[in-house]
Amino acid sequence: MRLTKFTDLSLRIVLRLAQGDGIRRITAREVAMAVGAPHTHVAKAVSKLQHLDVVDARRGRGGGLTLTPLGKQASVGWIVRELEGSGDVVGCVDDPPCPLLRGCALRGALRVAQEAFYASLDPLTVRDLVAGRETWLGQLRERSYSDAG
């Protein structure tokens, strides 16, 4: 699976905001510098994250960006689903549609793989990811072992 550049940038923004103390607001320009992206791209991603109620953005003096309570607790799988949308992994029905569409099992198999990818991110929260690599790796291992047993 490959995330869109927009989703990748949005996740980096969320992670950068999660590293803050939660009190001081961080400006969009500071975030842009921290994640290595143009301010205009960050502004567009922040707008979407604000629409999802993951980020609180305020203008003017004392303004800036912070994560909302939902943003701190949100499942990474949920965030990725919301940002990526429900589209297919491959463009079977694009214009022009794939001539092999009828009777092809690949589309269904890729949809199952896509959902498995998202499901693997579901147990991870934004807070888990900034708590430390070992914390979330341990959670993934526990989940993998319990699913296998």
C-alpha positions, 0 to 999 in steps of 0.5 A: 500500500502506498499513501498519497502525499497528502495523507503522508503530509497530514500524518506528519503534521499530526505527529508534529503537533502531538509532540508539543506540550498541548499548551503552546500553539504552533504556527503553520509556518513552524509546522511547515518548517518542521515537516519540510513542506511548503506552507501552502501544502500544510495549510491545505492539509490543516484545513482537512484535519480541522474539518475532521476535528483532529486539529484546532486552528486559530488565527491572529494573536495567540493563534496557531495549531494544536491537536483536539482531544479527538486528535490525540486519541484518534486511531491512525487507521481512522485518520488514514481512511478519512484522508485516503477516502474509500477509493480502489487501490487500482483504477479498474473503473477509471476512464477508460475502464479496464477491459478485464474488469468483468470476472476479475478477482484482483479488485476484490483481493486488493480491497481485502488487502487495503482493509487489512492495511487499515486494520493494522493501523486501527489499534495505534493512536496518535498518542501511541506513536509519539509515546515511543517506537517500542510502545507501539511495536509491542502493541502490534506484536501482542495483537499479531500473537493474539490473532494467530492464537 
